[in-house]
Amino acid sequence: MVKIHFLGTCAGTEPQPNRRHSSLVVEYQDRLFWFDAGESCGYTAHMMGLDLLKTNAVFISHPHMDHIGGLPHLVWVIKKLESRSLQANAREIELHLPAAEIWEGLKLMLFLKGRTLDQGIGFSPKRITDGMIYHEAGFKVTAVHNLHLGTPAPGGSWQSFSFLIEAGGKRIIYSGDFKEMAELEPLFDLGPVDLLLVETGHHTVEEICSHVVRQGKTVASIGFTHHGRAVLDDPGAELAKAQAIFGPKVFLAEDQTTMTP
């Protein structure tokens, strides 16, 4: 069974009550896969009872603080929990990042005084590109770039991505931050979608639902996350707008909740 744990559901606003910045964990076959790592994500997951030592991979959609601010602490907490566990063994957790500089900066922050990753759990940074970026033991992730951070300069690389997650017979699109709904088309084209997890920090619920309905997308349900001001100010009204267009299978993600697609 696939489970989705929402650790943080807020866009990059000032601090909000009961909401942290964007992060979620997909749990499948006793393994954890992280998508974005906003503030306090490691703490929140641990408090929710998730075993961080079961982390297999982390996927960062783009290098904005509300999506990567919790990554250094997540790495630190995993190593701290490992040091107190008798069950941990040597292996590597894949860090799928839009830029190598993220890992270099993280290492300086955490290991400047000589601490190393020479023993036990290590971390393997991998730069995200378009296409399938992960496929192991029934869990598959496909990335497609979007225009949230604009077009790269000549010789540069894309810095912002959306993902298709496939596991346990389920297909989930996680939008990350993006500019236009059309940027998600390559992921919709890969087949029917059980759950569209899409951000409202830069888009309205009406815009998103109308696009899905108007374009005839095969989407079973829509979950809104990375909430912007409209949802934060009046979540009930925004949910009603979305349901009036798409139907009842719409929800607003809340921090520290778990669902199955």
C-alpha positions in Angstrom: 0.0 0.0 0.0 1.1 3.5 -0.8 0.8 6.1 2.0 1.4 9.9 1.7 2.5 11.7 4.9 2.1 15.5 4.7 4.8 17.2 6.8 4.5 20.7 5.6 1.7 22.2 3.4 2.4 26.0 3.4 3.9 28.1 0.6 6.9 30.4 1.4 4.9 32.9 3.5 5.8 34.3 6.9 5.4 31.7 9.7 1.8 30.3 9.9 0.1 28.6 12.8 0.0 24.8 12.4 1.7 24.9 9.0 5.3 24.4 7.9 6.9 24.8 4.5 6.4 22.2 1.8 7.4 18.6 2.4 5.8 15.2 2.0 6.9 11.6 2.3 5.6 8.7 0.2 5.8 5.4 2.1 5.9 2.2 0.1 7.0 -1.3 1.1 8.5 -0.1 4.4 10.6 2.5 2.6 10.4 6.3 2.7 10.7 8.7 -0.2 10.8 12.4 0.5 9.5 15.1 -1.9 10.9 18.5 -0.9 12.2 19.2 2.5 10.8 22.4 4.0 11.5 23.6 7.5 11.4 21.1 10.3 10.4 18.2 8.1 12.8 15.7 9.9 11.4 16.7 13.2 7.8 16.5 12.1 8.3 13.0 10.5 10.0 11.7 13.6 7.2 13.1 15.8 4.6 11.4 13.5 6.3 8.1 14.2 8.0 7.6 10.9 11.3 5.7 11.0 13.8 8.1 9.2 16.3 5.3 8.9 14.0 3.7 6.3 14.6 6.7 4.0 15.7 5.5 0.5 15.7 8.8 -1.5 15.0 12.5 -1.3 13.7 14.5 -4.3 14.0 18.3 -4.3 11.8 20.1 -6.8 13.8 23.4 -6.8 16.2 25.3 -4.7 14.0 27.8 -2.9 14.2 27.9 0.9 10.6 26.8 1.5 11.5 23.6 -0.3 15.0 22.9 0.9 15.3 24.7 4.2 14.8 21.5 6.2 17.2 19.4 4.2 20.4 20.0 6.4 18.4 19.1 9.5 16.9 16.0 7.9 20.4 14.7 7.0 21.6 15.5 10.5 18.7 13.8 12.2 19.1 10.6 10.1 22.8 10.4 11.2 21.9 11.1 14.8 19.2 8.4 14.8 21.7 6.1 13.2 24.2 6.7 15.9 21.7 5.5 18.5 20.4 2.5 16.6 21.7 -1.1 16.7 20.0 -2.0 13.4 21.4 0.6 11.0 23.8 -0.7 8.3 26.1 0.8 5.7 24.1 2.1 2.7 23.5 5.3 0.7 20.5 7.5 0.5 20.1 9.1 -2.9 19.6 12.9 -2.9 18.1 14.0 -6.2 18.8 17.7 -6.5 18.4 20.3 -9.2 21.8 21.7 -8.5 25.1 20.2 -7.2 25.8 23.3 -5.2 23.0 22.4 -2.7 24.9 19.4 -1.5 28.2 21.2 -1.4 26.7 23.9 0.8 25.0 21.3 3.0 28.3 19.5 3.6 30.0 22.7 4.6 27.2 23.5 7.0 27.1 20.1 8.7 30.7 18.8 8.5 32.9 21.9 8.6 34.5 20.8 11.9 35.7 17.4 10.6 32.6 15.2 10.9 32.4 12.8 8.0 30.1 10.4 6.3 32.7 7.6 6.1 30.7 5.1 8.1 27.2 3.8 8.1 24.6 5.6 6.1 25.9 7.9 3.4 24.3 10.2 0.9 24.7 10.1 -2.8 23.8 13.4 -4.6 22.4 13.1 -8.1 21.4 16.0 -10.4 17.9 15.9 -11.7 17.3 15.9 -15.4 14.2 15.2 -17.5 13.1 11.6 -17.7 13.1 8.7 -15.4 15.4 9.5 -12.5 14.6 6.6 -10.1 13.4 3.1 -10.6 14.0 0.5 -7.8 11.9 -2.3 -6.3 8.6 -1.1 -7.7 9.1 2.6 -7.0 9.5 4.9 -10.0 10.0 8.6 -10.4 9.9 10.6 -13.6 10.9 14.3 -13.7 10.0 17.0 -16.2 11.3 20.6 -15.9 9.0 23.6 -15.5 9.4 27.3 -15.8 9.0 28.3 -12.2 12.7 29.6 -12.2 12.7 30.6 -15.9 14.7 29.3 -18.8 18.4 28.5 -18.0 21.2 30.5 -19.5 23.1 29.0 -22.4 25.1 26.1 -21.0 23.0 26.0 -17.8 20.6 23.4 -16.5 16.9 23.4 -15.5 16.5 24.3 -11.8 12.8 23.5 -11.2 10.9 20.2 -11.8 7.6 18.4 -11.4 7.4 14.6 -10.7 5.4 11.6 -11.6 5.5 9.0 -8.8 4.5 5.4 -9.6 4.2 2.7 -6.9 1.8 0.0 -6.0 -0.2 0.5 -9.1 -0.8 4.1 -8.2 0.3 7.1 -10.3 0.7 10.4 -8.5 1.8 13.8 -10.0 3.5 16.1 -7.6 3.7 19.5 -9.2 6.3 21.3 -7.1 6.1 25.0 -8.0 5.4 25.8 -11.7 4.4 28.6 -13.9 1.7 27.3 -16.3 -0.6 24.2 -16.1 0.7 23.3 -19.6 4.1 22.5 -18.1 2.5 19.4 -16.5 1.3 18.0 -19.8 4.3 15.6 -20.3 3.4 13.9 -17.1 -0.3 13.7 -17.9 0.6 12.2 -21.2 2.2 9.2 -19.5 -1.2 7.8 -18.4 -4.2 8.1 -16.0 -3.5 9.9 -12.7 -4.8 8.6 -9.4 -3.8 11.7 -7.5 -2.7 15.2 -8.7 -0.9 16.9 -5.8 -0.7 20.5 -7.0 0.4 23.8 -5.4 -1.8 26.8 -4.7 1.0 29.2 -3.8 1.0 30.6 -7.4 -2.3 29.3 -8.8 -6.0 29.4 -7.9 -8.0 26.3 -7.3 -10.4 27.3 -10.0 -7.6 27.6 -12.6 -6.3 24.1 -11.7 -9.6 22.3 -11.6 -10.9 24.1 -14.7 -7.8 23.0 -16.7 -8.2 19.4 -15.6 -11.9 19.3 -16.5 -11.6 21.4 -19.7 -8.7 19.3 -21.1 -10.4 16.0 -20.2 -7.6 14.8 -18.0 -8.0 11.3 -16.4 -7.5 12.4 -12.8 -9.2 10.5 -10.0 -8.6 13.1 -7.3 -6.9 16.4 -6.7 -5.0 17.3 -3.5 -3.9 20.9 -3.0 -0.7 21.7 -1.0 1.9 24.5 -0.8 -1.0 26.7 0.2 -1.0 30.4 -0.8 -2.8 33.3 0.7 -6.3 32.5 -0.6 -6.3 29.0 1.0 -4.7 30.2 4.2 -7.3 33.0 4.6 -10.4 30.9 3.8 -9.8 27.2 3.2 -13.5 26.3 3.4 -14.4 28.7 0.6 -11.5 27.6 -1.6 -12.4 23.9 -1.2 -16.0 24.7 -2.1 -14.9 26.5 -5.3 -12.7 23.5 -6.3 -15.5 20.9 -5.6 -18.0 23.0 -7.6 -15.8 22.5 -10.7 -14.2 19.1 -10.2 -16.5 17.3 -7.8 -16.1 15.8 -4.3 -12.8 14.1 -4.8 -10.8 17.2 -3.9 -9.0 17.9 -0.6 -6.7 20.5 1.0 -3.6 18.9 2.5 -3.0 19.6 6.2 0.3 19.3 8.1 0.9 16.0 10.0 -1.8 14.0 8.2 -1.6 10.7 6.3 -3.7 9.6 3.3 -3.8 6.7 0.8 -4.3 7.6 -2.9 
